Amino acid sequence: MATITIRNIPDDLVERIKSVARGKGRSMEQELRELLKARYAHRSQILARTRERWEKLPPVTPQEIHGWKEEGRS
């Protein structure tokens, strides 16, 4: 595995990352790995997450869609 060194990170940002990591029971390093994996996920993972979220949305009628279009046009 590769190693990345990032210099000149503001102290306040480092503290916020540490705080979030601590709240999740992780090291700062692990928190950053998780953030990078989520941000740069494979296309198939992104599509799978999108499908999961889509399925949880309430059904929409064609009339509602038409109403939203009209609202956006006005």
Protein Blocks (a to p, Z undefined) as FASTA:
>chain_A
ZZdddehiafklmmmmmmmmmmnopafklmmmmmmmmmmgcfklmmmmmmmmmmmpccdd
fklmmmmmmmmmZZ
